[in-house]
Amino acid sequence: MRVVVLLGMAVLAACAPLQSSDPASPHYAYSTGWTVRLERPLTIPAGAATVRLQYGRIVPRNSVQEHDPFCIVELQTVGETVQTLQPGRFEVWRVTRSVDPVSAAVATPLVRTRLIEDDGDPSFLYFVTAFRLRDPAQPALRGLRCAWNQMAPGNRHLMRHLSLAEIRAALGAWMTLLPPGERA
């Protein structure tokens, strides 16, 4: 009977999400009360609802180095004209993590036209940390998604979510993640 109880506890523990109170861990558990501070106006181009930040600067959509940390600032809708987020504080009301596989069939027109073979395995494996943001003064703001592609040869045992420091490095001086109680 004791073995059954221990086995049951082991199974339940394996199903529990990994969480850490260490901000340096990729398993850091974000508590309630976090805020994001936009340091200067951030322009989203016409015909878009997102802008990408990587290495502390704005990068075009097709120039993101996806094996390095990057973040995407998201608005609710695509604008016909340029949209600008104004500096301010945004409440983080939810933080989620996910692993999003993307196959080559979705990623490239060459597979869709059968010019190259698709083995069915994902070509990209994004480890995503998503911050849902709220600012009553700027209702068009939706959130901030930070990710990197972890599908690389020999990387299977090293795959992980971004740490807080890696997210902050991607955002650079554009945005600051502030823990509960910090008002700097």
C-alpha positions as MATLAB code, in Angstrom:
seq = 'MRVVVLLGMAVLAACAPLQSSDPASPHYAYSTGWTVRLERPLTIPAGAATVRLQYGRIVPRNSVQEHDPFCIVELQTVGETVQTLQPGRFEVWRVTRSVDPVSAAVATPLVRTRLIEDDGDPSFLYFVTAFRLRDPAQPALRGLRCAWNQMAPGNRHLMRHLSLAEIRAALGAWMTLLPPGERA';
ca = [
       0.000    0.000    0.000;
       2.840    2.383    0.858;
       4.376    1.843   -2.608;
       1.048    2.724   -4.251;
       0.781    5.935   -2.219;
       4.376    6.916   -3.041;
       3.837    6.121   -6.720;
       0.658    8.236   -6.719;
       2.506   11.140   -5.091;
       5.287   10.866   -7.675;
       2.781   10.951  -10.540;
       1.037   14.013   -9.073;
       4.360   15.762   -8.524;
       5.342   15.093  -12.140;
       2.101   16.747  -13.299;
       2.653   19.875  -11.195;
       4.125   22.825  -13.054;
       7.724   23.686  -12.290;
       7.813   26.889  -10.269;
      10.615   28.722   -8.566;
      10.843   31.790   -6.359;
      14.268   32.562   -7.870;
      13.990   35.330  -10.531;
      17.075   33.885  -12.266;
      15.235   30.620  -12.939;
      13.389   29.999  -16.211;
      10.709   28.479  -13.952;
      10.222   31.706  -11.971;
       6.646   32.000  -10.698;
       5.453   35.557  -11.353;
       3.294   36.693   -8.448;
       0.460   39.192   -8.718;
       1.307   42.881   -8.626;
       3.884   43.098  -11.435;
       3.847   46.137  -13.721;
       5.476   46.992  -17.030;
       6.715   50.522  -17.549;
       7.026   51.855  -21.089;
       9.901   54.341  -20.973;
       9.255   56.245  -24.240;
       6.646   56.315  -27.014;
       6.524   53.067  -28.987;
       5.268   53.282  -32.565;
       3.450   50.388  -34.215;
       3.491   50.703  -38.025;
       0.354   51.104  -40.128;
      -1.126   47.767  -41.120;
       0.239   46.071  -37.996;
      -0.774   45.365  -34.408;
       2.664   44.328  -33.146;
       6.222   45.522  -32.803;
       9.228   43.356  -31.938;
      11.991   44.145  -29.460;
      15.271   42.236  -29.407;
      18.704   43.119  -28.015;
      17.075   46.267  -26.576;
      15.982   47.692  -29.916;
      13.068   47.557  -32.355;
      13.590   44.959  -35.072;
      11.531   44.352  -38.214;
       9.307   41.287  -38.168;
      11.490   39.441  -40.690;
      14.753   40.317  -38.908;
      14.141   38.646  -35.531;
      16.915   36.197  -34.633;
      14.518   33.584  -33.307;
      17.076   31.490  -31.415;
      17.758   34.554  -29.219;
      15.238   36.106  -26.792;
      12.741   38.538  -28.334;
       9.503   40.179  -27.221;
       6.414   41.221  -29.152;
       4.286   44.136  -27.954;
       0.696   43.466  -29.040;
      -2.242   45.778  -29.599;
      -5.878   44.684  -29.837;
      -6.337   45.552  -33.524;
      -4.422   46.241  -36.705;
      -4.452   49.954  -37.437;
      -4.791   51.514  -40.871;
      -2.502   54.270  -39.625;
       0.477   54.355  -37.284;
      -0.444   53.609  -33.656;
       1.623   54.912  -30.751;
       1.742   53.596  -27.197;
       2.529   56.404  -24.789;
       4.955   56.017  -21.863;
       3.307   54.797  -18.694;
       2.723   51.886  -16.347;
       0.757   48.830  -17.404;
      -0.725   46.386  -14.936;
       0.244   42.760  -15.527;
      -2.987   40.908  -14.847;
      -1.906   37.466  -16.033;
       1.320   35.656  -16.896;
       1.214   32.376  -18.809;
       3.809   30.100  -20.315;
       3.410   27.835  -23.294;
       5.392   25.783  -25.768;
       4.225   26.490  -29.310;
       5.374   24.120  -32.074;
       5.244   25.329  -35.681;
       5.800   22.894  -38.539;
       7.562   23.722  -41.784;
       4.269   23.177  -43.600;
       2.930   26.288  -41.914;
       6.220   28.153  -41.969;
       7.218   27.992  -45.624;
       5.417   28.046  -48.949;
       7.958   25.521  -50.305;
       6.436   22.727  -48.217;
       2.894   23.742  -49.114;
       3.817   23.464  -52.799;
       5.659   20.175  -52.120;
       9.025   21.510  -53.326;
      10.543   20.152  -50.109;
       9.463   17.241  -47.904;
       7.762   17.752  -44.528;
       8.456   14.994  -42.008;
       5.659   16.220  -39.740;
       7.983   17.196  -36.880;
       7.933   20.811  -35.728;
      10.519   23.062  -37.368;
      10.208   25.718  -34.692;
       9.523   25.228  -30.992;
       8.823   28.517  -29.253;
       8.988   28.711  -25.474;
       6.677   31.671  -24.775;
       6.094   33.784  -21.668;
       3.007   35.955  -22.207;
       2.165   38.986  -20.086;
      -1.425   40.236  -20.425;
      -1.342   43.975  -19.812;
      -3.963   46.540  -18.860;
      -3.954   50.328  -18.915;
      -7.329   52.098  -18.842;
      -5.734   55.132  -20.527;
      -4.535   52.963  -23.452;
      -7.208   50.321  -24.063;
      -5.666   49.254  -27.400;
      -2.794   47.565  -25.514;
      -3.164   43.788  -25.319;
       0.050   42.287  -24.034;
       3.692   41.381  -24.273;
       4.879   37.978  -25.516;
       8.515   37.027  -24.986;
       9.935   33.921  -26.607;
      12.715   32.116  -28.389;
      12.908   29.163  -30.729;
      14.393   26.199  -28.887;
      14.365   23.745  -31.805;
      18.053   23.312  -32.509;
      20.181   20.208  -33.038;
      21.420   18.811  -29.729;
      19.273   21.213  -27.723;
      16.518   18.853  -26.601;
      17.754   18.551  -22.999;
      18.475   22.280  -22.690;
      15.063   23.579  -23.821;
      13.575   26.066  -21.380;
      11.607   29.265  -20.955;
      13.311   32.640  -20.792;
      14.590   33.927  -17.475;
      13.570   37.361  -16.192;
      17.059   38.688  -17.030;
      16.778   37.435  -20.625;
      13.375   39.095  -21.037;
      14.736   42.355  -19.623;
      17.711   42.196  -22.022;
      15.365   41.752  -25.002;
      13.305   44.779  -23.879;
      16.354   46.949  -23.195;
      15.604   50.565  -22.316;
      12.200   50.455  -24.034;
      10.298   48.694  -21.265;
      10.967   47.783  -17.650;
       9.408   44.855  -15.782;
       8.795   45.931  -12.195;
       8.138   43.431   -9.389;
       5.366   44.080   -6.848;
       6.119   47.072   -4.642;
       8.909   48.481   -6.814;
       8.159   51.991   -8.036;
      11.557   53.034   -9.401;
];
